[in-house]
Amino acid sequence: MPEEYSSFLKLFQYYRKQRETYLDEKRKADERPPILLHCSAGIGRTGTFCALDCILDSVEYQKKNGVKDPTINVFSVVKTLRDERPGMVQTKAQYKFVFDFLAWLLERHLLGMYTS
């Protein structure tokens, strides 16, 4: 896991920019090219990244729908990912990284602006 949250944020912002480029195109959902994300086994670091992506999507959705204080349930998101692919977010350090990165965003008031 990255030691610097700011470097992870830069990677995440780059990914989000690429994702938005594909989503903004006037194509049907089933015609959009997938974005491939993979680490060596495809469950540890990949799962960590996917968990954060799901959580931050949820925060964005809640804010767009008028929720003043969005809720975040890391356990539920990781469990859902593990139901789909066993082992996602493989280690305690990766699970902790999800919490620590979210806390880092909250402390800097960046939770709703992570794609800027």
Secondary structure, 3 states (H helix, E strand, C coil): CCCCHHHHHHHHHHHHHHHHHHHHCCCCHHHCCCCCCCCCCCCCHHHHHHHHHHHHHHHHHHHHCCCCCCCCCHHHHHHHHHHHCCCCCCCHHHHHHHHHHHHHHHHCCCCCCCCC
